[in-house]
Amino acid sequence: MARVETFLADQVNTRPQAIALSDSIGTTWTFADLDSASEALADQLRSAGVQANDRVLVLSENCASAVAALFACWKMGAVAIPVNARQTESEVQRILAHATPAAVLMTTAVSKDAVAHAERMGAVETTGAFGKIHMATLTANPDVDLRDVAVLLYTTGTTGDPKGVMLTHGNMRFGGLASANLRKMGPGDVIYGVLPLTHVFGLVSVVTAACYAGVSVQLESRFSAAALYDAVMNGVTILPAVPQMHALVMQYTKEQGLTQLGSPSLRYVSSGGAPLDPAWKRKAEAFYGLPLQNGFGMTETSAGATATSSPLGSSDISVGPKTPGTEIRIDDQAVGGDGAGVGEVLVRGPNVMKGYYLNPIETEKALDAEGWLHTGDLGKIDEHGHLHILGRSKELIIHGGFNVYPPEVEAALNDHPQVIQSAVVGRVKDGDEQVLAFVQIAEGDEIDSDALRRFVGERLAGYKRPSQIVAATSLPAAPTGKILKHKLLATFADQLD
C-alpha cells in the first residue's frame, strides 16, 4: 500500500535541501529537516508506548511542529487525528472519548489554546528537532485495524455527536496529487498555508499536495490580512483561501490606498468553502488580476471532487467539472424525481472516505453498495459538464472555511435554562456564510443576549458561535411542532443585521 510519507521520502531522495516549509514563529525547514524532525518525534511517541495502529490526537494550530507530528504518526504506522486547538475543552473531550487515542500532541509553541489544553491534561513538555511540543499519554482502546487509515477527521453528526471520517493513505495521496496537478504545482512555487491543517482543505490540498510536488509551504497559525498581504507581495505564488480571507485582504489593501494587489509573484488564486457570488467574483478578479478558481468537496471526499480552470473574466460560477479519476452523478430521487436535473450530488472515486470510525450505521447511510457517497448536497450538472451546488440538504454551514453543524450549536443554546428550543441557519453575506441563531423563550420572559453569547462561547469554538441571536416567544413551526427553518429569515427579517 502506497502511503503519504513516501511523498516526503521522494523529496528527501531528490531535493533534500529544498525548502519544505516555514512558519510564523521563524522556523524554516528543508525536506531533510522535516524528515529528521518527524523521525525524532516518532521516536518520542514510541518511547511513550505508542504503537502502530494506535491513534494520536494532534491538537494544533499551523506550524512546522504540526506537520512533523503528522509525518511522525504515519512513519510509525499510527493514525493522526488533527484537531484545532481552538476547540473548547468539552469539544475536545467528546473527540477523545470517541477516538480513545494513545497520546495527544499539542503545539504549545505557537498556540495559547494548546497551552491551556496541555495544562488541563497534565501534558509534559518535550523538545527536539521537531521544536517544542507537549505530550499527554492515554489508554488506547479499542483495538481496531486501521493500517490503511492515515487520519481521522472529526465532523459532527445530525445528533451533534462527533463522527470520525476515516481517510486512507490512498485517499490523501489521490487528493494531494489531484490538487497539485490542477494548480500545476512544482519546485519554485510557494503556497500560502493559512487554511488549518486540521481541516481537509489545508491538510490535503495544501500540505499533502505541496509535499508531493516539492513545493514550499508558508504556514500561518492564524489569519491576518496584513500577513497575507505581505506574503503575496514577497514570494507566494499560490493562494488557496476562503471568501472571508479574500474580502479582508481586499479591505486591508484599500486602506493602504491601493485598489489592486499588484503582486509580482502570485499566479494562482482559489476560493473554497463557500458559494461564489458573480459580482463578488468579478471584484476579486479585478483585485488580483487573476482568475478566481472554485471547487466542490468535503471531508468525506478528501477535499476536492470538482474544480474550475476558468480564464480571467469568465462568468462561470459553477464549481467546475469533476476532477480526473472522480465520478459525479445526480440522484433526482432526492427531490422527488421531477425531471429538472436537480438532485443529490453523489461522488465515487479513490478520493471517497473509507467510512466513519466505529459508526457502521452512519457509514451505511453515506456509502451505498456501489461505492457512491451520498453527499447530502443538492446540485445539477450543466451542458458543459460543470456541477452547480444549489443547496445543502444536511443544513451544513461553512463559515470562514470551517464546517459548522447546526445541531451542535443548537445543543449549546438549548443548554441555557431560559431557552425553550432553538434553530440555527446559515445566511450568505459578503462572500461568506453567517451563523444565525433563533431561540424561543417563555411568554413575558426576557433574555440577556450578551449573557447568552458568553454562555454559548464557553461551549463552542469561535467560528461556531452565532453572529446574531434572535429571541422570540414563538418560532415558525409545522403542526407537528417541527421548526420550519426555511421560514426563519423571512419571519425575522426586520430584526436581522
Secondary structure as GFF3:
##gff-version 3
##sequence-region A 1 497
A	DSSP	alpha_helix	5	14	.	.	.	ID=ss1
A	DSSP	beta_strand	19	22	.	.	.	ID=ss2
A	DSSP	beta_strand	28	30	.	.	.	ID=ss3
A	DSSP	alpha_helix	31	47	.	.	.	ID=ss4
A	DSSP	beta_strand	55	60	.	.	.	ID=ss5
A	DSSP	alpha_helix	64	75	.	.	.	ID=ss6
A	DSSP	beta_strand	79	84	.	.	.	ID=ss7
A	DSSP	alpha_helix	89	99	.	.	.	ID=ss8
A	DSSP	beta_strand	103	106	.	.	.	ID=ss9
A	DSSP	alpha_helix	112	121	.	.	.	ID=ss10
A	DSSP	beta_strand	124	128	.	.	.	ID=ss11
A	DSSP	beta_strand	131	137	.	.	.	ID=ss12
A	DSSP	beta_strand	149	156	.	.	.	ID=ss13
A	DSSP	beta_strand	162	168	.	.	.	ID=ss14
A	DSSP	alpha_helix	169	183	.	.	.	ID=ss15
A	DSSP	beta_strand	190	193	.	.	.	ID=ss16
A	DSSP	alpha_helix	200	200	.	.	.	ID=ss17
A	DSSP	pi_helix	201	208	.	.	.	ID=ss18
A	DSSP	alpha_helix	209	213	.	.	.	ID=ss19
A	DSSP	beta_strand	216	219	.	.	.	ID=ss20
A	DSSP	alpha_helix	225	232	.	.	.	ID=ss21
A	DSSP	beta_strand	238	241	.	.	.	ID=ss22
A	DSSP	alpha_helix	243	255	.	.	.	ID=ss23
A	DSSP	beta_strand	268	271	.	.	.	ID=ss24
A	DSSP	alpha_helix	278	288	.	.	.	ID=ss25
A	DSSP	beta_strand	292	293	.	.	.	ID=ss26
A	DSSP	beta_strand	295	298	.	.	.	ID=ss27
A	DSSP	three_ten_helix	299	301	.	.	.	ID=ss28
A	DSSP	beta_strand	303	307	.	.	.	ID=ss29
A	DSSP	beta_strand	327	331	.	.	.	ID=ss30
A	DSSP	three_ten_helix	332	335	.	.	.	ID=ss31
A	DSSP	beta_strand	343	348	.	.	.	ID=ss32
A	DSSP	beta_strand	355	356	.	.	.	ID=ss33
A	DSSP	alpha_helix	360	366	.	.	.	ID=ss34
A	DSSP	beta_strand	373	381	.	.	.	ID=ss35
A	DSSP	beta_strand	387	392	.	.	.	ID=ss36
A	DSSP	beta_strand	397	399	.	.	.	ID=ss37
A	DSSP	beta_strand	402	404	.	.	.	ID=ss38
A	DSSP	alpha_helix	406	414	.	.	.	ID=ss39
A	DSSP	beta_strand	421	429	.	.	.	ID=ss40
A	DSSP	beta_strand	432	440	.	.	.	ID=ss41
A	DSSP	alpha_helix	449	457	.	.	.	ID=ss42
A	DSSP	three_ten_helix	462	464	.	.	.	ID=ss43
A	DSSP	beta_strand	468	472	.	.	.	ID=ss44
A	DSSP	three_ten_helix	485	487	.	.	.	ID=ss45
A	DSSP	alpha_helix	488	491	.	.	.	ID=ss46
A	DSSP	three_ten_helix	493	495	.	.	.	ID=ss47
###
